[in-house]
Amino acid sequence: SISLAGMSVAFPLGVGIALVLGVIVNYLGIPTGNPLLLFGGVALIVIAIICNGVASGKMQKGEESRKNNKKGNFVFNTLVMKYPFAGEKVSYSEYFKGNTKTHICGMLGGAIWGLGSAFSYIASGEAGPAVSYALGQGAPLIAAIWGVFIWKEFKGSTKSVNQLLASMFIFFLIGLGMIVVAGN
């Protein structure tokens, strides 16, 4: 998904949908927190995801871009490595050719992810599983920030695309804020 749509679209779409489903499932399991604020926040996050998707759709230019986006589907890593959506084929042996700095960076990322998960489990005792799960899924917002502002995935976009992206950030932030308040 990232190679086809970019980090600023793939993460909010994929992990954003996981956030929505996770909140619903966790709330049905152990209903804690203010449901109006919790699900109101989730609704705003859904609107943010829609704004992001529409902005991405408006950025698609040319036949080749539309053709590549139709290739995206759910397959196993091995098949995607052998038949990539974009770029050259890779093999598992190439992983072992990486330098120490790259591998340490990957391990550090995994450690940070693990620490965040541990804090999320700890928070679920106080805020409830639905709220702590939602807050633990703030990754789409961070990925969108990186994709838009660091990797410049929407460089040269129109005013309407920029307005959709601004709306996405606003809805996502307000949605997360409502989820935080729902746990109090």
Backbone torsions as a table, in degrees:
resi	resn	phi	psi	omega
1	SER	NA	-40.5	-178.4
2	ILE	-65.8	-39.9	-179.7
3	SER	-69.4	-24.8	180.0
4	LEU	-88.5	-44.5	-172.2
5	ALA	-112.0	-15.9	-176.5
6	GLY	94.5	157.2	-177.2
7	MET	-63.2	-35.3	-176.2
8	SER	-71.1	-11.6	177.3
9	VAL	-110.2	-45.1	-175.4
10	ALA	-62.4	-45.8	-179.1
11	PHE	-66.1	-51.5	178.7
12	PRO	-58.6	-36.6	179.9
13	LEU	-70.7	-55.7	-176.3
14	GLY	-67.3	-55.4	-176.8
15	VAL	-75.8	-29.0	176.0
16	GLY	-63.1	-41.9	176.6
17	ILE	-65.8	-39.0	176.1
18	ALA	-62.0	-39.0	177.3
19	LEU	-59.4	-48.7	-178.4
20	VAL	-60.9	-50.5	-179.6
21	LEU	-65.4	-39.6	179.6
22	GLY	-63.2	-41.2	178.1
23	VAL	-63.6	-45.0	-179.5
24	ILE	-61.7	-49.6	-178.6
25	VAL	-62.9	-45.7	-179.7
26	ASN	-65.4	-37.7	179.4
27	TYR	-68.1	-39.0	177.8
28	LEU	-64.9	-33.2	178.8
29	GLY	-71.6	-49.4	-179.8
30	ILE	-138.9	93.3	-177.0
31	PRO	-74.1	95.7	174.9
32	THR	-125.3	152.6	-179.3
33	GLY	94.8	165.9	179.2
34	ASN	-76.1	111.5	-175.5
35	PRO	-63.8	-32.1	179.1
36	LEU	-65.7	-45.3	178.4
37	LEU	-69.8	-41.8	-178.0
38	LEU	-61.0	-53.5	-177.1
39	PHE	-77.9	-23.7	170.9
40	GLY	-64.6	-42.6	175.9
41	GLY	-63.1	-41.1	177.5
42	VAL	-63.2	-40.8	178.8
43	ALA	-61.5	-41.0	178.4
44	LEU	-65.7	-35.6	177.3
45	ILE	-67.0	-37.3	175.2
46	VAL	-61.8	-42.6	177.8
47	ILE	-62.3	-39.8	177.8
48	ALA	-61.7	-41.9	179.0
49	ILE	-63.2	-41.6	179.1
50	ILE	-64.2	-44.3	177.2
51	CYS	-57.9	-41.8	179.5
52	ASN	-62.7	-46.1	179.7
53	GLY	-63.3	-41.5	178.8
54	VAL	-65.3	-41.9	178.1
55	ALA	-61.2	-42.0	178.2
56	SER	-63.4	-43.0	178.9
57	GLY	-61.6	-36.2	179.5
58	LYS	-72.3	-21.8	179.9
59	MET	-83.2	-17.5	-178.3
60	GLN	-64.6	121.6	-178.4
61	LYS	-127.7	138.0	173.2
62	GLY	81.9	159.6	-178.2
63	GLU	-66.6	-38.7	-177.4
64	GLU	-63.3	-41.1	179.4
65	SER	-63.0	-44.8	178.7
66	ARG	-65.1	-38.9	-179.9
67	LYS	-63.5	-45.1	-179.8
68	ASN	-63.3	-38.8	-178.8
69	ASN	-66.4	-25.5	178.9
70	LYS	-76.2	-11.6	179.7
71	LYS	-78.0	-22.1	-173.8
72	GLY	-61.9	127.2	174.3
73	ASN	-157.9	178.2	-177.3
74	PHE	-93.6	109.5	178.1
75	VAL	-134.1	167.6	-179.7
76	PHE	-76.7	151.8	-178.0
77	ASN	-53.5	-41.1	-177.1
78	THR	-60.3	-42.6	178.8
79	LEU	-67.9	-38.5	179.8
80	VAL	-68.7	-33.7	177.2
81	MET	-66.6	-39.5	-178.8
82	LYS	-77.9	-35.8	179.7
83	TYR	-126.7	73.9	-175.3
84	PRO	-68.2	151.5	175.6
85	PHE	-68.3	-36.2	179.9
86	ALA	-146.0	144.7	177.1
87	GLY	90.7	-169.7	-175.7
88	GLU	-89.6	158.0	174.5
89	LYS	-63.5	149.0	175.1
90	VAL	-132.1	160.2	178.6
91	SER	-125.6	165.9	179.1
92	TYR	-65.2	-30.2	-179.4
93	SER	-63.6	-26.9	179.0
94	GLU	-64.9	-27.6	176.7
95	TYR	-58.0	-42.2	-176.5
96	PHE	-76.6	-9.8	176.9
97	LYS	-87.5	-7.2	179.4
98	GLY	-65.3	152.3	-179.4
99	ASN	-81.8	167.6	-176.6
100	THR	-60.1	-40.6	-179.2
101	LYS	-59.9	-42.8	-179.9
102	THR	-64.8	-43.8	179.9
103	HIS	-66.4	-39.3	177.9
104	ILE	-64.4	-39.3	177.7
105	CYS	-60.7	-44.0	177.7
106	GLY	-62.9	-42.8	178.9
107	MET	-66.1	-38.3	177.2
108	LEU	-62.7	-42.9	176.6
109	GLY	-59.4	-42.9	177.5
110	GLY	-64.3	-39.6	178.4
111	ALA	-65.2	-41.6	178.1
112	ILE	-63.3	-43.7	178.5
113	TRP	-60.6	-44.6	179.4
114	GLY	-62.9	-41.8	178.4
115	LEU	-63.5	-42.3	177.0
116	GLY	-61.5	-41.1	177.6
117	SER	-63.8	-41.5	178.3
118	ALA	-61.4	-44.9	177.9
119	PHE	-62.9	-35.4	178.2
120	SER	-64.3	-42.5	178.4
121	TYR	-65.7	-39.5	177.9
122	ILE	-64.0	-43.2	-178.8
123	ALA	-65.9	-27.6	-177.3
124	SER	-63.9	-25.6	176.5
125	GLY	-67.4	-31.4	-178.7
126	GLU	-94.6	-48.3	-173.5
127	ALA	-94.5	-15.7	-176.0
128	GLY	97.5	151.4	-175.6
129	PRO	-61.5	-39.1	-176.8
130	ALA	-64.6	-45.6	-178.6
131	VAL	-68.6	-47.0	-178.0
132	SER	-66.1	-35.3	177.7
133	TYR	-64.5	-45.2	-179.4
134	ALA	-61.2	-43.3	-179.3
135	LEU	-68.6	-31.9	177.0
136	GLY	-70.0	-14.8	-179.4
137	GLN	-100.5	32.1	176.9
138	GLY	-74.5	-2.2	-178.7
139	ALA	-55.3	-37.0	-179.5
140	PRO	-60.1	-36.3	179.3
141	LEU	-67.0	-44.2	179.3
142	ILE	-64.1	-43.3	179.0
143	ALA	-63.0	-39.9	178.5
144	ALA	-64.6	-41.0	178.0
145	ILE	-60.3	-47.5	179.1
146	TRP	-63.2	-45.9	-178.2
147	GLY	-63.3	-41.6	-177.0
148	VAL	-77.9	-46.8	-170.9
149	PHE	-96.6	-30.5	-178.5
150	ILE	-94.2	-52.3	-178.0
151	TRP	-85.2	-9.9	176.6
152	LYS	52.5	48.7	-178.8
153	GLU	-69.9	-16.0	178.5
154	PHE	-113.0	23.9	-179.3
155	LYS	-58.7	134.5	179.0
156	GLY	78.4	15.9	-178.5
157	SER	-74.5	161.9	-179.5
158	THR	-77.5	170.8	178.8
159	LYS	-61.7	-39.8	-178.9
160	SER	-66.9	-35.9	176.8
161	VAL	-66.3	-43.9	178.5
162	ASN	-62.1	-37.6	177.1
163	GLN	-66.3	-39.1	176.6
164	LEU	-64.0	-41.4	178.7
165	LEU	-65.4	-42.7	177.0
166	ALA	-61.2	-42.3	177.6
167	SER	-62.0	-41.3	178.9
168	MET	-58.6	-48.0	179.9
169	PHE	-62.7	-42.9	-179.1
170	ILE	-63.8	-49.3	-179.7
171	PHE	-62.0	-40.3	-179.0
172	PHE	-65.3	-45.5	-180.0
173	LEU	-64.2	-45.1	179.4
174	ILE	-64.9	-41.1	178.1
175	GLY	-59.5	-46.8	177.3
176	LEU	-64.0	-38.4	176.9
177	GLY	-60.3	-43.2	178.8
178	MET	-64.6	-36.7	178.0
179	ILE	-65.6	-40.3	177.4
180	VAL	-60.7	-48.2	-179.2
181	VAL	-64.3	-33.0	-179.3
182	ALA	-61.6	-27.9	-178.8
183	GLY	-81.2	-10.2	-178.2
184	ASN	-83.2	NA	NA
